[in-house]
Structure formats: structure tokens, C-alpha cells
Amino acid sequence: MSKRVKVAYRRLRQPFEWLAVTLAQTIIPPLSIRGVLRLSRLIADGAYIFDRRGKAVARANLRLMFGARMTLRRERALIRRAYRNMARVLVDVFWLSRDAHDRIRSLARFTPSLLDTLCANHPGIFVSAHIGNWEVLSQAAVAHGLPMISVAKEIGSPEMTARLTRLRAAIGQRIIPAQGALRSLMHALKHGTSVGLLVDQHTHIRDGGTWVDFFGVPVNISLAPAALSRRLGVPIIFGWSCPLKDGGYRIEIGERFPSDAASDDQLRTQQLALAFERVIRRHPSLWCLNYRRWRYIKPGDDRNRYPFYARPDRGASAH
């Protein structure tokens, strides 16, 4: 698709995006938690039926991750559950915009020892992947008295991004744009505010990324958590949220990485990727399976190792 066609397509879909968001803001906040679960399931099951491309990506990802061990029946069940998890994340963004503080405290459940761990490592760099409900993590920390600043990439038009950011910040957390975020993150950590980062997305080397192995196949990931930890002497905490049957979430700590001025950023980033992988292996349906995680092929690598959607990363270095 050419750049001109992409621009025209985005302009064409903007009125429909605004209508969908306006309807969601009107319909979702008054729902009970049971209503939220029902609506999420309805949206997910509809998407599962019609999203052929997304299902193809999810199948390719599962086959890369699990190989011949992944049966067709289990594959279908995992993908359907993954769609339901993603729909719940989307619906919760709107539901938590009303009575945000009370709702997030009722949904997100910390054990006392976990809260003690978070407080003992504050300020810190709290990282996660698109596992469970990634939106709940930083909101839960803020609701329990831990100031947090998060980074968000642009979603649709700048106006749409601003609107969705206001919804996500309803509980009081500060959300900044990804472009030029490093200076704000350093300032926050130096002044007692923790940082929340989603770092399982593709980050080009020119934008501060590096190649790491993820399920045995190279992907790009941001070096920012490792570099900030080393430079500022703050720990990295990998956390994620596990959805519960009653609609709540249990906050889990995956691993803690203490600061080390002599640590190697590449090695620490690889350790983070492996920590994500260990949780995803146990809970594949809680990961965003239809995300094109292996989008680019590492220069010089074998194309056959990658999913069908991968393409050469023309502007990347192999290091």
C-alpha cells in the first residue's frame, strides 16, 4: 500500500473511529462488571469470526513458539481466548474512565508482600509486555499511592491519541508521548516517580533498539529500561496482570533486576526478553497473539526461521 493510499485510508476511517469511541464512552462506563465481561466476549467472538488476517498472524506466532507440539484444537482455543483477553483490555479502558480510583482498586489485587516489594523498589522502572491487561498495571500502582509516568505511542490521529490518553489517565497517572520521552523519564526517576514501560514492541536500532532472541528467533526491543537502570541506579521490575474469572486481576511480579553500574545493556535487555518469554510460554492466550512480533528479519538471517508476515529490515544494522 502506497503512502498516499495509507493517508487517504486513515482520513476515511477517522469519522468511524470517532463514532466508535463516542459510543464506547457512552455505553461502557455505566455497565456492571458482569456487563463488561459479556460485552468483551461479544466483541471478541465477532472479531474472531471476521479477522482472518489477525488469526493467520496468531497461528504463525503459535507455530513459531511451540512448533509441532501445538495441535490444531489447542491452537484454535488459545487464539479465541487471546481475542477475548484483548477485547477485555479495550473495554476496560472505557469502563475505568468512571470512578477510576474505586474501580481499579476493586479490580487489581496485590498481595501485601507484593505491595511491600513495589514500595521497596520505588522509584523504579516497571516493565511489562502485552500480557493480561497491561493497562491495569500502572493504574493499579497509582491507585495504591505509587506515582507513575507511562509512555504511549500514537493511536490513529493525534486528536484520537489525545482523547484516548485522557481516558487512560483518568486515575491520575501521567502519560507522555513516545517521541522524545527519554528526558522526561530520566527527570521522573530522579525526582521520585516510577516509570512504566511496555517493551515487547518493535524498536528499530536507529530508535534505541537492539536485536535479542525471543522464542529462539531475533526481534528488536528497546534498550531504554537497561540504560536507564544502569545510569540512574534504579531497579527494573517486570510485572504483569493475570485475569480472574470474577473480572478482577491478580498482579504478578515476573522478575526483579537490580541496578548495576557495570551491567551490559544488551545482556540485561536479553534477560528481560527471556523473562517475558517464560511467562508467555505458561500463558500464551494472555499474550497479544495477533501482533506481528517477528515483523522484521535480522540482516543476514535465514528467512525461513520467521513467520510469513516478516520482511527484511532494510534500514537496520545486524548489531
C-alpha positions as CSV (number, residue, x, y, z in Angstrom):
1,M,0.0,0.0,0.0
2,S,1.5,3.4,-1.0
3,K,1.9,6.2,1.4
4,R,-0.7,8.3,-0.4
5,V,-3.3,5.4,-0.2
6,K,-2.5,5.0,3.5
7,V,-3.1,8.7,4.2
8,A,-6.4,8.6,2.3
9,Y,-7.5,5.4,4.2
10,R,-6.7,7.0,7.6
11,R,-8.7,10.1,6.7
12,L,-11.6,7.9,5.5
13,R,-11.8,5.9,8.7
14,Q,-11.4,8.8,11.2
15,P,-15.2,9.6,11.4
16,F,-15.9,5.9,12.1
17,E,-13.2,5.9,14.8
18,W,-14.7,8.9,16.5
19,L,-18.2,7.4,16.3
20,A,-16.9,4.2,17.8
21,V,-15.1,5.9,20.7
22,T,-18.0,8.2,21.4
23,L,-20.4,5.2,21.6
24,A,-18.0,3.3,23.8
25,Q,-17.7,6.3,26.2
26,T,-21.5,6.5,26.4
27,I,-22.3,2.8,26.7
28,I,-19.5,1.2,28.6
29,P,-18.9,3.2,31.8
30,P,-22.4,2.6,33.3
31,L,-22.1,-1.2,32.9
32,S,-21.6,-3.6,35.8
33,I,-18.6,-5.8,35.8
34,R,-20.7,-8.7,34.6
35,G,-21.9,-6.5,31.7
36,V,-18.3,-5.6,30.9
37,L,-17.4,-9.3,30.7
38,R,-20.4,-10.1,28.5
39,L,-19.6,-7.2,26.1
40,S,-16.0,-8.1,25.9
41,R,-16.9,-11.7,25.0
42,L,-19.3,-10.4,22.3
43,I,-16.7,-8.1,20.8
44,A,-14.0,-10.8,20.9
45,D,-16.1,-13.5,19.3
46,G,-17.2,-11.2,16.5
47,A,-13.6,-10.2,15.8
48,Y,-12.5,-13.9,15.9
49,I,-15.1,-14.7,13.2
50,F,-14.1,-11.8,10.8
51,D,-10.5,-11.1,11.5
52,R,-8.9,-13.6,9.1
53,R,-5.6,-11.8,8.8
54,G,-5.2,-11.5,12.6
55,K,-5.9,-15.2,13.1
56,A,-3.3,-16.1,10.4
57,V,-0.8,-14.0,12.3
58,A,-1.7,-15.7,15.6
59,R,-1.4,-19.1,14.1
60,A,2.0,-18.3,12.7
61,N,3.2,-17.0,16.0
62,L,2.0,-20.1,17.9
63,R,3.7,-22.4,15.5
64,L,7.0,-20.4,15.9
65,M,6.6,-20.5,19.7
66,F,5.6,-24.1,20.1
67,G,6.4,-25.9,16.9
68,A,4.8,-29.4,16.3
69,R,3.6,-29.5,19.9
70,M,0.8,-27.1,19.0
71,T,-2.3,-29.1,17.9
72,L,-5.0,-27.6,15.7
73,R,-7.6,-27.9,18.5
74,R,-5.4,-26.2,21.1
75,E,-4.3,-23.5,18.6
76,R,-8.0,-22.5,18.0
77,A,-8.8,-22.5,21.7
78,L,-5.7,-20.3,22.5
79,I,-6.5,-17.8,19.7
80,R,-10.1,-17.5,20.7
81,R,-9.1,-16.8,24.4
82,A,-6.5,-14.3,23.2
83,Y,-9.1,-12.3,21.4
84,R,-11.3,-12.3,24.5
85,N,-8.4,-11.1,26.6
86,M,-7.6,-8.3,24.1
87,A,-11.3,-7.2,24.0
88,R,-11.4,-7.0,27.8
89,V,-8.4,-4.7,27.7
90,L,-10.1,-2.4,25.2
91,V,-13.4,-2.4,27.1
92,D,-11.7,-1.7,30.4
93,V,-10.0,1.4,29.1
94,F,-13.5,3.0,28.8
95,W,-15.0,1.3,31.9
96,L,-12.2,2.6,34.1
97,S,-12.8,6.2,33.0
98,R,-15.6,6.5,35.5
99,D,-15.0,6.2,39.3
100,A,-11.5,5.2,38.2
101,H,-9.9,5.1,41.6
102,D,-12.5,2.9,43.2
103,R,-12.9,0.6,40.2
104,I,-9.2,-0.1,39.8
105,R,-8.7,-0.8,43.5
106,S,-11.6,-3.3,43.4
107,L,-10.2,-5.0,40.2
108,A,-6.5,-5.1,40.7
109,R,-5.4,-7.3,43.6
110,F,-2.0,-7.0,45.2
111,T,-0.8,-9.3,48.0
112,P,0.6,-7.4,50.9
113,S,4.1,-8.8,50.2
114,L,3.9,-7.6,46.6
115,L,3.0,-4.1,47.6
116,D,5.9,-4.1,50.0
117,T,8.2,-5.2,47.1
118,L,6.9,-2.4,44.9
119,C,7.3,0.2,47.6
120,A,10.8,-1.0,48.4
121,N,11.8,-0.6,44.8
122,H,10.3,2.8,44.3
123,P,11.2,4.8,42.2
124,G,11.9,2.0,39.7
125,I,11.4,1.0,36.1
126,F,8.3,-1.2,35.9
127,V,8.3,-3.0,32.6
128,S,5.7,-5.3,31.1
129,A,4.7,-6.9,27.8
130,H,1.2,-7.2,26.2
131,I,0.2,-9.9,28.7
132,G,-3.0,-10.0,30.6
133,N,-4.3,-6.4,31.0
134,W,-1.2,-4.3,30.5
135,E,-3.3,-1.1,31.0
136,V,-4.1,-2.1,34.6
137,L,-0.6,-2.3,35.9
138,S,0.4,1.3,36.1
139,Q,-3.1,2.4,37.1
140,A,-3.1,-0.1,40.0
141,A,0.3,1.3,41.2
142,V,-1.0,4.9,41.1
143,A,-4.2,3.9,42.9
144,H,-2.1,2.4,45.7
145,G,-0.1,5.6,46.2
146,L,2.9,4.9,43.9
147,P,3.3,7.8,41.4
148,M,3.9,6.6,37.9
149,I,4.7,8.0,34.5
150,S,4.0,5.9,31.4
151,V,4.8,6.2,27.7
152,A,2.2,5.8,24.9
153,K,2.6,5.6,21.2
154,E,0.3,7.4,18.8
155,I,-3.0,5.6,18.1
156,G,-4.7,6.8,14.9
157,S,-4.8,10.6,14.5
158,P,-3.1,13.0,17.0
159,E,-6.6,14.0,18.2
160,M,-7.7,10.4,18.7
161,T,-4.4,9.7,20.6
162,A,-5.1,12.7,22.9
163,R,-8.7,11.6,23.6
164,L,-7.6,8.0,24.5
165,T,-4.8,9.3,26.6
166,R,-7.2,11.3,28.7
167,L,-9.2,8.2,29.3
168,R,-6.2,6.2,30.3
169,A,-5.0,9.0,32.6
170,A,-8.4,9.2,34.5
171,I,-6.9,7.8,37.7
172,G,-4.1,10.3,37.8
173,Q,-1.1,8.7,36.2
174,R,0.9,10.9,33.8
175,I,1.2,9.6,30.2
176,I,3.7,11.1,27.8
177,P,4.2,10.6,24.0
178,A,6.9,8.1,23.0
179,Q,8.6,10.7,20.8
180,G,11.3,12.4,22.9
181,A,10.2,10.6,26.1
182,L,13.7,9.8,27.4
183,R,14.4,13.2,29.0
184,S,11.0,13.1,30.8
185,L,11.6,9.6,32.1
186,M,15.0,10.5,33.5
187,H,13.6,13.6,35.2
188,A,10.8,11.5,36.7
189,L,13.1,8.8,38.1
190,K,15.4,11.4,39.6
191,H,12.5,13.1,41.4
192,G,10.9,10.0,43.0
193,T,8.4,9.0,40.3
194,S,8.5,5.4,38.9
195,V,8.3,4.7,35.2
196,G,6.0,2.2,33.5
197,L,7.1,0.8,30.1
198,L,5.7,-1.7,27.6
199,V,8.8,-3.0,25.9
200,D,7.7,-6.0,23.8
201,Q,7.1,-3.9,20.8
202,H,9.4,-3.5,17.8
203,T,12.0,-0.7,18.3
204,H,14.4,0.0,15.4
205,I,18.1,0.2,16.2
206,R,18.0,3.8,15.0
207,D,15.4,4.5,17.7
208,G,17.4,2.9,20.5
209,G,16.6,-0.8,19.9
210,T,18.7,-3.9,19.8
211,W,18.3,-7.5,18.5
212,V,17.6,-10.2,21.1
213,D,16.4,-13.8,20.8
214,F,12.7,-14.3,21.6
215,F,11.5,-17.9,21.3
216,G,14.8,-18.6,19.5
217,V,14.2,-16.0,16.7
218,P,15.6,-12.5,16.7
219,V,13.4,-9.5,17.4
220,N,14.1,-5.8,18.1
221,I,13.4,-4.5,21.6
222,S,14.2,-1.2,23.3
223,L,17.4,-0.7,25.3
224,A,15.8,2.1,27.3
225,P,15.0,0.1,30.5
226,A,18.5,-1.3,30.8
227,A,20.2,2.0,30.0
228,L,18.1,4.0,32.5
229,S,18.6,1.4,35.2
230,R,22.4,1.4,34.7
231,R,22.7,5.2,34.5
232,L,20.4,6.2,37.4
233,G,20.9,3.2,39.7
234,V,17.3,2.1,39.9
235,P,15.9,-1.5,39.6
236,I,13.9,-3.0,36.8
237,I,10.7,-4.8,37.9
238,F,8.9,-7.0,35.4
239,G,5.2,-7.2,36.3
240,W,2.0,-8.4,34.6
241,S,-1.6,-9.0,35.5
242,C,-3.5,-12.3,35.4
243,P,-7.2,-12.0,34.6
244,L,-9.5,-13.8,37.1
245,K,-12.9,-15.4,36.5
246,D,-14.8,-12.8,38.5
247,G,-13.5,-10.0,36.3
248,G,-10.6,-8.9,38.6
249,Y,-6.9,-9.1,38.0
250,R,-4.1,-10.6,40.1
251,I,-0.9,-8.5,39.9
252,E,2.2,-10.7,39.5
253,I,5.9,-10.0,39.6
254,G,7.8,-11.9,37.0
255,E,11.3,-10.9,37.9
256,R,13.4,-8.2,39.6
257,F,16.6,-6.9,38.1
258,P,18.8,-4.9,40.5
259,S,20.7,-1.9,39.2
260,D,24.3,-2.4,38.3
261,A,26.5,0.4,37.0
262,A,28.8,-2.2,35.4
263,S,26.0,-4.2,33.7
264,D,25.8,-4.6,29.9
265,D,22.7,-3.1,28.4
266,Q,22.5,-5.8,25.7
267,L,22.7,-8.6,28.2
268,R,20.1,-7.0,30.5
269,T,17.7,-6.5,27.6
270,Q,18.1,-10.1,26.6
271,Q,17.3,-11.1,30.2
272,L,14.1,-9.1,30.0
273,A,13.1,-10.8,26.8
274,L,13.6,-14.2,28.3
275,A,11.6,-13.2,31.4
276,F,8.7,-12.2,29.1
277,E,9.1,-15.5,27.2
278,R,8.9,-17.6,30.3
279,V,5.5,-16.1,31.3
280,I,4.1,-16.2,27.7
281,R,5.1,-19.9,27.5
282,R,2.9,-20.6,30.6
283,H,0.1,-18.3,29.5
284,P,0.1,-18.0,25.7
285,S,-3.6,-16.9,25.4
286,L,-2.9,-13.9,27.6
287,W,-0.4,-12.5,25.2
288,C,-1.4,-10.4,22.2
289,L,-1.1,-13.3,19.7
290,N,-2.1,-11.4,16.6
291,Y,0.7,-8.8,17.0
292,R,3.3,-9.1,14.2
293,R,6.1,-9.5,16.8
294,W,8.6,-11.0,14.3
295,R,7.9,-8.3,11.7
296,Y,11.4,-7.8,10.5
297,I,14.1,-10.2,9.5
298,K,17.5,-9.7,11.1
299,P,20.1,-8.8,8.3
300,G,21.9,-11.9,7.2
301,D,19.5,-14.3,8.9
302,D,17.5,-17.2,7.3
303,R,14.1,-16.0,6.1
304,N,12.7,-19.5,6.7
305,R,13.0,-19.0,10.5
306,Y,10.4,-16.2,10.5
307,P,6.6,-16.1,10.1
308,F,5.0,-15.4,6.8
309,Y,4.4,-11.7,7.6
310,A,8.1,-10.9,8.3
311,R,10.0,-8.8,5.8
312,P,13.7,-7.6,5.6
313,D,14.6,-4.7,7.8
314,R,16.3,-2.6,5.1
315,G,17.4,0.2,7.4
316,A,18.7,-1.9,10.3
317,S,22.1,-3.0,11.4
318,A,22.8,-6.5,12.4
319,H,24.2,-5.4,15.8
